[in-house]
């Protein structure tokens, strides 16, 4: 579950009218949630965080792959004969 810092919420209007202020807020808080019709709609994050999330996702995929290979090792060895 994602925790939202309420001091990092901005309206769509505010984001449209003063994006540099939103960018500064991202620099300070790490992320900003843009509200549309008073509901969270968009997440603006620092690019380095997006890269880190992608790396974590790739690492998760490798861990799952390794676990499946180990779990089914006997079947893979039988097929390789």
Biopython code that builds the backbone (N, CA, C, O; Angstrom):
import numpy as np
from Bio.PDB.StructureBuilder import StructureBuilder

atoms = [
    (1, "UNK", "N", (0.844, -1.189, 0.000)),
    (1, "UNK", "CA", (0.000, 0.000, 0.000)),
    (1, "UNK", "C", (0.883, 1.243, 0.000)),
    (1, "UNK", "O", (1.858, 1.324, 0.746)),
    (2, "UNK", "N", (0.536, 2.188, -0.827)),
    (2, "UNK", "CA", (1.325, 3.400, -0.957)),
    (2, "UNK", "C", (0.857, 4.446, 0.044)),
    (2, "UNK", "O", (-0.333, 4.751, 0.124)),
    (3, "UNK", "N", (1.797, 4.993, 0.806)),
    (3, "UNK", "CA", (1.490, 6.075, 1.732)),
    (3, "UNK", "C", (1.618, 7.395, 0.970)),
    (3, "UNK", "O", (2.600, 7.619, 0.262)),
    (4, "UNK", "N", (0.624, 8.256, 1.120)),
    (4, "UNK", "CA", (0.622, 9.535, 0.420)),
    (4, "UNK", "C", (0.873, 10.649, 1.419)),
    (4, "UNK", "O", (0.155, 10.783, 2.410)),
    (5, "UNK", "N", (1.887, 11.440, 1.154)),
    (5, "UNK", "CA", (2.207, 12.608, 1.968)),
    (5, "UNK", "C", (1.222, 13.707, 1.591)),
    (5, "UNK", "O", (1.259, 14.218, 0.471)),
    (6, "UNK", "N", (0.343, 14.072, 2.518)),
    (6, "UNK", "CA", (-0.695, 15.048, 2.192)),
    (6, "UNK", "C", (-0.136, 16.429, 1.856)),
    (6, "UNK", "O", (-0.821, 17.245, 1.240)),
    (7, "UNK", "N", (1.114, 16.692, 2.262)),
    (7, "UNK", "CA", (1.713, 17.978, 1.888)),
    (7, "UNK", "C", (2.221, 17.950, 0.455)),
    (7, "UNK", "O", (2.701, 18.964, -0.051)),
    (8, "UNK", "N", (2.122, 16.799, -0.206)),
    (8, "UNK", "CA", (2.579, 16.664, -1.587)),
    (8, "UNK", "C", (1.393, 16.421, -2.523)),
    (8, "UNK", "O", (1.536, 15.767, -3.556)),
    (9, "UNK", "N", (0.236, 16.945, -2.161)),
    (9, "UNK", "CA", (-0.947, 16.866, -3.016)),
    (9, "UNK", "C", (-1.146, 18.210, -3.697)),
    (9, "UNK", "O", (-1.104, 19.250, -3.041)),
    (10, "UNK", "N", (-1.358, 18.199, -4.991)),
    (10, "UNK", "CA", (-1.641, 19.440, -5.718)),
    (10, "UNK", "C", (-2.814, 19.196, -6.653)),
    (10, "UNK", "O", (-3.035, 18.084, -7.131)),
    (11, "UNK", "N", (-3.546, 20.247, -6.896)),
    (11, "UNK", "CA", (-4.674, 20.134, -7.829)),
    (11, "UNK", "C", (-4.166, 20.185, -9.263)),
    (11, "UNK", "O", (-3.060, 20.655, -9.529)),
    (12, "UNK", "N", (-4.977, 19.704, -10.163)),
    (12, "UNK", "CA", (-4.649, 19.766, -11.585)),
    (12, "UNK", "C", (-4.453, 21.222, -12.008)),
    (12, "UNK", "O", (-3.550, 21.529, -12.787)),
    (13, "UNK", "N", (-5.281, 22.101, -11.504)),
    (13, "UNK", "CA", (-5.179, 23.526, -11.827)),
    (13, "UNK", "C", (-3.838, 24.082, -11.377)),
    (13, "UNK", "O", (-3.166, 24.788, -12.129)),
    (14, "UNK", "N", (-3.453, 23.762, -10.146)),
    (14, "UNK", "CA", (-2.169, 24.237, -9.623)),
    (14, "UNK", "C", (-1.015, 23.688, -10.452)),
    (14, "UNK", "O", (-0.067, 24.413, -10.755)),
    (15, "UNK", "N", (-1.088, 22.416, -10.818)),
    (15, "UNK", "CA", (-0.029, 21.807, -11.625)),
    (15, "UNK", "C", (0.067, 22.483, -12.990)),
    (15, "UNK", "O", (1.166, 22.720, -13.491)),
    (16, "UNK", "N", (-1.084, 22.796, -13.593)),
    (16, "UNK", "CA", (-1.090, 23.461, -14.899)),
    (16, "UNK", "C", (-0.572, 24.891, -14.822)),
    (16, "UNK", "O", (0.150, 25.342, -15.712)),
    (17, "UNK", "N", (-0.931, 25.591, -13.779)),
    (17, "UNK", "CA", (-0.583, 27.006, -13.687)),
    (17, "UNK", "C", (0.836, 27.257, -13.193)),
    (17, "UNK", "O", (1.429, 28.287, -13.512)),
    (18, "UNK", "N", (1.384, 26.329, -12.419)),
    (18, "UNK", "CA", (2.711, 26.574, -11.856)),
    (18, "UNK", "C", (3.493, 25.268, -11.738)),
    (18, "UNK", "O", (3.758, 24.780, -10.639)),
    (19, "UNK", "N", (3.855, 24.716, -12.895)),
    (19, "UNK", "CA", (4.546, 23.432, -12.887)),
    (19, "UNK", "C", (5.906, 23.520, -12.200)),
    (19, "UNK", "O", (6.345, 22.542, -11.595)),
    (20, "UNK", "N", (6.581, 24.662, -12.277)),
    (20, "UNK", "CA", (7.888, 24.776, -11.626)),
    (20, "UNK", "C", (7.745, 24.595, -10.112)),
    (20, "UNK", "O", (8.634, 24.030, -9.475)),
    (21, "UNK", "N", (6.653, 25.060, -9.538)),
    (21, "UNK", "CA", (6.395, 24.867, -8.110)),
    (21, "UNK", "C", (6.189, 23.378, -7.811)),
    (21, "UNK", "O", (6.657, 22.873, -6.790)),
    (22, "UNK", "N", (5.492, 22.687, -8.702)),
    (22, "UNK", "CA", (5.276, 21.248, -8.542)),
    (22, "UNK", "C", (6.615, 20.514, -8.633)),
    (22, "UNK", "O", (6.871, 19.595, -7.854)),
    (23, "UNK", "N", (7.465, 20.912, -9.573)),
    (23, "UNK", "CA", (8.781, 20.287, -9.729)),
    (23, "UNK", "C", (9.625, 20.491, -8.465)),
    (23, "UNK", "O", (10.315, 19.569, -8.030)),
    (24, "UNK", "N", (9.575, 21.681, -7.878)),
    (24, "UNK", "CA", (10.303, 21.944, -6.634)),
    (24, "UNK", "C", (9.771, 21.052, -5.515)),
    (24, "UNK", "O", (10.541, 20.556, -4.692)),
    (25, "UNK", "N", (8.478, 20.853, -5.487)),
    (25, "UNK", "CA", (7.872, 19.994, -4.477)),
    (25, "UNK", "C", (8.323, 18.545, -4.653)),
    (25, "UNK", "O", (8.558, 17.842, -3.670)),
    (26, "UNK", "N", (8.443, 18.098, -5.899)),
    (26, "UNK", "CA", (8.971, 16.754, -6.167)),
    (26, "UNK", "C", (10.407, 16.661, -5.656)),
    (26, "UNK", "O", (10.786, 15.656, -5.055)),
    (27, "UNK", "N", (11.206, 17.699, -5.890)),
    (27, "UNK", "CA", (12.583, 17.712, -5.399)),
    (27, "UNK", "C", (12.628, 17.612, -3.873)),
    (27, "UNK", "O", (13.497, 16.940, -3.320)),
    (28, "UNK", "N", (11.698, 18.277, -3.198)),
    (28, "UNK", "CA", (11.675, 18.287, -1.735)),
    (28, "UNK", "C", (11.100, 17.000, -1.148)),
    (28, "UNK", "O", (11.637, 16.463, -0.180)),
    (29, "UNK", "N", (10.008, 16.508, -1.732)),
    (29, "UNK", "CA", (9.258, 15.388, -1.152)),
    (29, "UNK", "C", (9.520, 14.049, -1.826)),
    (29, "UNK", "O", (9.211, 12.998, -1.264)),
    (30, "UNK", "N", (10.092, 14.081, -3.029)),
    (30, "UNK", "CA", (10.345, 12.839, -3.755)),
    (30, "UNK", "C", (9.234, 12.455, -4.704)),
    (30, "UNK", "O", (9.463, 11.736, -5.677)),
    (31, "UNK", "N", (8.021, 12.931, -4.428)),
    (31, "UNK", "CA", (6.870, 12.616, -5.287)),
    (31, "UNK", "C", (5.756, 13.608, -5.008)),
    (31, "UNK", "O", (5.661, 14.177, -3.921)),
    (32, "UNK", "N", (4.924, 13.800, -6.006)),
    (32, "UNK", "CA", (3.739, 14.653, -5.879)),
    (32, "UNK", "C", (2.566, 13.902, -6.489)),
    (32, "UNK", "O", (2.689, 13.274, -7.541)),
    (33, "UNK", "N", (1.440, 13.978, -5.820)),
    (33, "UNK", "CA", (0.205, 13.401, -6.343)),
    (33, "UNK", "C", (-0.653, 14.543, -6.859)),
    (33, "UNK", "O", (-0.952, 15.490, -6.131)),
    (34, "UNK", "N", (-1.046, 14.444, -8.122)),
    (34, "UNK", "CA", (-1.898, 15.462, -8.732)),
    (34, "UNK", "C", (-3.341, 14.963, -8.654)),
    (34, "UNK", "O", (-3.659, 13.851, -9.076)),
    (35, "UNK", "N", (-4.191, 15.810, -8.109)),
    (35, "UNK", "CA", (-5.598, 15.476, -7.950)),
    (35, "UNK", "C", (-6.403, 15.985, -9.136)),
    (35, "UNK", "O", (-6.198, 17.104, -9.607)),
    (36, "UNK", "N", (-7.307, 15.164, -9.606)),
    (36, "UNK", "CA", (-8.248, 15.575, -10.643)),
    (36, "UNK", "C", (-9.640, 15.296, -10.091)),
    (36, "UNK", "O", (-9.953, 14.164, -9.722)),
    (37, "UNK", "N", (-10.465, 16.318, -10.038)),
    (37, "UNK", "CA", (-11.796, 16.212, -9.425)),
    (37, "UNK", "C", (-11.694, 15.680, -7.993)),
    (37, "UNK", "O", (-12.475, 14.827, -7.572)),
    (38, "UNK", "N", (-10.715, 16.206, -7.262)),
    (38, "UNK", "CA", (-10.481, 15.878, -5.850)),
    (38, "UNK", "C", (-10.124, 14.420, -5.596)),
    (38, "UNK", "O", (-10.279, 13.945, -4.470)),
    (39, "UNK", "N", (-9.655, 13.703, -6.596)),
    (39, "UNK", "CA", (-9.237, 12.312, -6.429)),
    (39, "UNK", "C", (-7.819, 12.159, -6.979)),
    (39, "UNK", "O", (-7.495, 12.759, -8.003)),
    (40, "UNK", "N", (-6.967, 11.368, -6.322)),
    (40, "UNK", "CA", (-5.613, 11.145, -6.840)),
    (40, "UNK", "C", (-5.675, 10.588, -8.254)),
    (40, "UNK", "O", (-6.360, 9.598, -8.511)),
    (41, "UNK", "N", (-4.952, 11.234, -9.174)),
    (41, "UNK", "CA", (-5.014, 10.808, -10.572)),
    (41, "UNK", "C", (-3.640, 10.544, -11.166)),
    (41, "UNK", "O", (-3.462, 9.593, -11.927)),
    (42, "UNK", "N", (-2.676, 11.374, -10.824)),
    (42, "UNK", "CA", (-1.341, 11.255, -11.407)),
    (42, "UNK", "C", (-0.292, 11.298, -10.309)),
    (42, "UNK", "O", (-0.473, 11.946, -9.278)),
    (43, "UNK", "N", (0.814, 10.593, -10.550)),
    (43, "UNK", "CA", (1.942, 10.585, -9.636)),
    (43, "UNK", "C", (3.149, 11.107, -10.396)),
    (43, "UNK", "O", (3.514, 10.562, -11.438)),
    (44, "UNK", "N", (3.764, 12.148, -9.886)),
    (44, "UNK", "CA", (4.967, 12.699, -10.490)),
    (44, "UNK", "C", (6.113, 12.373, -9.542)),
    (44, "UNK", "O", (6.108, 12.767, -8.376)),
    (45, "UNK", "N", (7.104, 11.639, -10.071)),
    (45, "UNK", "CA", (8.249, 11.250, -9.257)),
    (45, "UNK", "C", (9.536, 11.675, -9.924)),
    (45, "UNK", "O", (9.570, 11.959, -11.122)),
    (46, "UNK", "N", (10.595, 11.715, -9.133)),
    (46, "UNK", "CA", (11.916, 11.985, -9.655)),
    (46, "UNK", "C", (12.319, 10.830, -10.573)),
    (46, "UNK", "O", (12.058, 9.669, -10.258)),
    (47, "UNK", "N", (12.946, 11.138, -11.690)),
    (47, "UNK", "CA", (13.295, 10.114, -12.671)),
    (47, "UNK", "C", (14.158, 9.010, -12.064)),
    (47, "UNK", "O", (14.006, 7.843, -12.424)),
    (48, "UNK", "N", (15.054, 9.362, -11.154)),
    (48, "UNK", "CA", (15.917, 8.349, -10.544)),
    (48, "UNK", "C", (15.097, 7.332, -9.754)),
    (48, "UNK", "O", (15.489, 6.170, -9.654)),
    (49, "UNK", "N", (13.973, 7.750, -9.198)),
    (49, "UNK", "CA", (13.099, 6.805, -8.496)),
    (49, "UNK", "C", (12.452, 5.839, -9.479)),
    (49, "UNK", "O", (12.286, 4.659, -9.169)),
    (50, "UNK", "N", (12.090, 6.323, -10.653)),
    (50, "UNK", "CA", (11.501, 5.448, -11.673)),
    (50, "UNK", "C", (12.527, 4.404, -12.104)),
    (50, "UNK", "O", (12.182, 3.237, -12.288)),
    (51, "UNK", "N", (13.780, 4.814, -12.265)),
    (51, "UNK", "CA", (14.842, 3.869, -12.623)),
    (51, "UNK", "C", (15.026, 2.825, -11.529)),
    (51, "UNK", "O", (15.202, 1.641, -11.815)),
    (52, "UNK", "N", (14.984, 3.269, -10.275)),
    (52, "UNK", "CA", (15.153, 2.346, -9.148)),
    (52, "UNK", "C", (14.004, 1.351, -9.096)),
    (52, "UNK", "O", (14.224, 0.177, -8.800)),
    (53, "UNK", "N", (12.781, 1.794, -9.377)),
    (53, "UNK", "CA", (11.633, 0.895, -9.372)),
    (53, "UNK", "C", (11.765, -0.138, -10.478)),
    (53, "UNK", "O", (11.415, -1.301, -10.280)),
    (54, "UNK", "N", (12.265, 0.267, -11.643)),
    (54, "UNK", "CA", (12.453, -0.656, -12.754)),
    (54, "UNK", "C", (13.502, -1.705, -12.407)),
    (54, "UNK", "O", (13.336, -2.884, -12.718)),
    (55, "UNK", "N", (14.574, -1.274, -11.766)),
    (55, "UNK", "CA", (15.621, -2.203, -11.349)),
    (55, "UNK", "C", (15.066, -3.204, -10.357)),
    (55, "UNK", "O", (15.346, -4.399, -10.456)),
    (56, "UNK", "N", (14.282, -2.729, -9.403)),
    (56, "UNK", "CA", (13.680, -3.633, -8.421)),
    (56, "UNK", "C", (12.769, -4.628, -9.115)),
    (56, "UNK", "O", (12.751, -5.805, -8.756)),
    (57, "UNK", "N", (12.023, -4.178, -10.092)),
    (57, "UNK", "CA", (11.133, -5.067, -10.826)),
    (57, "UNK", "C", (11.928, -6.145, -11.560)),
    (57, "UNK", "O", (11.538, -7.312, -11.542)),
    (58, "UNK", "N", (13.024, -5.777, -12.197)),
    (58, "UNK", "CA", (13.880, -6.742, -12.884)),
    (58, "UNK", "C", (14.459, -7.751, -11.901)),
    (58, "UNK", "O", (14.538, -8.942, -12.202)),
    (59, "UNK", "N", (14.868, -7.268, -10.711)),
    (59, "UNK", "CA", (15.418, -8.156, -9.701)),
    (59, "UNK", "C", (14.360, -9.145, -9.228)),
    (59, "UNK", "O", (14.663, -10.317, -9.004)),
    (60, "UNK", "N", (13.121, -8.684, -9.074)),
    (60, "UNK", "CA", (12.037, -9.572, -8.675)),
    (60, "UNK", "C", (11.838, -10.667, -9.715)),
    (60, "UNK", "O", (11.641, -11.831, -9.368)),
    (61, "UNK", "N", (11.889, -10.295, -10.978)),
    (61, "UNK", "CA", (11.718, -11.258, -12.059)),
    (61, "UNK", "C", (12.822, -12.309, -12.020)),
    (61, "UNK", "O", (12.551, -13.495, -12.207)),
    (62, "UNK", "N", (14.052, -11.892, -11.782)),
    (62, "UNK", "CA", (15.160, -12.841, -11.697)),
    (62, "UNK", "C", (14.989, -13.784, -10.510)),
    (62, "UNK", "O", (15.292, -14.973, -10.615)),
    (63, "UNK", "N", (14.509, -13.267, -9.391)),
    (63, "UNK", "CA", (14.298, -14.110, -8.209)),
    (63, "UNK", "C", (13.217, -15.154, -8.473)),
    (63, "UNK", "O", (13.368, -16.314, -8.090)),
    (64, "UNK", "N", (12.130, -14.748, -9.125)),
    (64, "UNK", "CA", (11.057, -15.688, -9.457)),
    (64, "UNK", "C", (11.572, -16.744, -10.428)),
    (64, "UNK", "O", (11.290, -17.931, -10.263)),
    (65, "UNK", "N", (12.323, -16.318, -11.434)),
    (65, "UNK", "CA", (12.877, -17.260, -12.415)),
    (65, "UNK", "C", (13.773, -18.286, -11.733)),
    (65, "UNK", "O", (13.668, -19.483, -12.000)),
    (66, "UNK", "N", (14.636, -17.826, -10.868)),
    (66, "UNK", "CA", (15.541, -18.741, -10.162)),
    (66, "UNK", "C", (14.765, -19.733, -9.309)),
    (66, "UNK", "O", (15.099, -20.917, -9.266)),
    (67, "UNK", "N", (13.742, -19.256, -8.640)),
    (67, "UNK", "CA", (12.928, -20.128, -7.793)),
    (67, "UNK", "C", (12.218, -21.188, -8.628)),
    (67, "UNK", "O", (12.169, -22.352, -8.232)),
    (68, "UNK", "N", (11.666, -20.801, -9.781)),
    (68, "UNK", "CA", (10.981, -21.765, -10.647)),
    (68, "UNK", "C", (11.942, -22.798, -11.227)),
    (68, "UNK", "O", (11.616, -23.981, -11.319)),
    (69, "UNK", "N", (13.117, -22.343, -11.610)),
    (69, "UNK", "CA", (14.112, -23.279, -12.148)),
    (69, "UNK", "C", (14.494, -24.284, -11.075)),
    (69, "UNK", "O", (14.558, -25.485, -11.340)),
    (70, "UNK", "N", (14.746, -23.806, -9.877)),
    (70, "UNK", "CA", (15.135, -24.706, -8.791)),
    (70, "UNK", "C", (13.999, -25.670, -8.443)),
    (70, "UNK", "O", (14.246, -26.852, -8.206)),
    (71, "UNK", "N", (12.785, -25.188, -8.413)),
    (71, "UNK", "CA", (11.628, -26.023, -8.073)),
    (71, "UNK", "C", (11.425, -27.135, -9.108)),
    (71, "UNK", "O", (11.025, -28.245, -8.759)),
    (72, "UNK", "N", (11.701, -26.836, -10.369)),
    (72, "UNK", "CA", (11.444, -27.788, -11.458)),
    (72, "UNK", "C", (12.730, -28.369, -12.058)),
    (72, "UNK", "O", (12.729, -28.848, -13.192)),
    (73, "UNK", "N", (13.813, -28.324, -11.298)),
    (73, "UNK", "CA", (15.115, -28.780, -11.792)),
    (73, "UNK", "C", (15.050, -30.204, -12.344)),
    (73, "UNK", "O", (15.585, -30.477, -13.419)),
    (74, "UNK", "N", (14.409, -31.097, -11.627)),
    (74, "UNK", "CA", (14.345, -32.517, -12.071)),
    (74, "UNK", "C", (13.676, -32.628, -13.428)),
    (74, "UNK", "O", (14.136, -33.388, -14.280)),
    (75, "UNK", "N", (12.607, -31.889, -13.644)),
    (75, "UNK", "CA", (11.900, -31.940, -14.922)),
    (75, "UNK", "C", (12.781, -31.376, -16.035)),
    (75, "UNK", "O", (12.814, -31.927, -17.135)),
    (76, "UNK", "N", (13.488, -30.291, -15.762)),
    (76, "UNK", "CA", (14.370, -29.713, -16.779)),
    (76, "UNK", "C", (15.501, -30.665, -17.129)),
    (76, "UNK", "O", (15.872, -30.797, -18.295)),
    (77, "UNK", "N", (16.049, -31.332, -16.113)),
    (77, "UNK", "CA", (17.139, -32.285, -16.377)),
    (77, "UNK", "C", (16.637, -33.475, -17.194)),
    (77, "UNK", "O", (17.349, -33.968, -18.069)),
    (78, "UNK", "N", (15.413, -33.940, -16.915)),
    (78, "UNK", "CA", (14.848, -35.066, -17.676)),
    (78, "UNK", "C", (14.611, -34.648, -19.126)),
    (78, "UNK", "O", (14.856, -35.434, -20.041)),
    (79, "UNK", "N", (14.146, -33.438, -19.340)),
    (79, "UNK", "CA", (13.899, -32.960, -20.699)),
    (79, "UNK", "C", (15.198, -32.747, -21.481)),
    (79, "UNK", "O", (15.219, -32.859, -22.706)),
    (80, "UNK", "N", (16.268, -32.441, -20.767)),
    (80, "UNK", "CA", (17.543, -32.173, -21.422)),
    (80, "UNK", "C", (18.231, -33.438, -21.932)),
    (80, "UNK", "O", (19.156, -33.351, -22.740)),
    (81, "UNK", "N", (17.792, -34.616, -21.471)),
    (81, "UNK", "CA", (18.426, -35.883, -21.889)),
    (81, "UNK", "C", (18.060, -36.256, -23.293)),
    (81, "UNK", "O", (18.507, -37.288, -23.794)),
]
sb = StructureBuilder()
sb.init_structure("model")
sb.init_model(0)
sb.init_chain("A")
sb.init_seg("    ")
for serial, (resi, resn, name, xyz) in enumerate(atoms, 1):
    if name == "N":
        sb.init_residue(resn, " ", resi, " ")
    sb.init_atom(name, np.array(xyz, "f"), 0.0, 1.0, " ", f" {name:<3s}", serial, name[0])
structure = sb.get_structure()
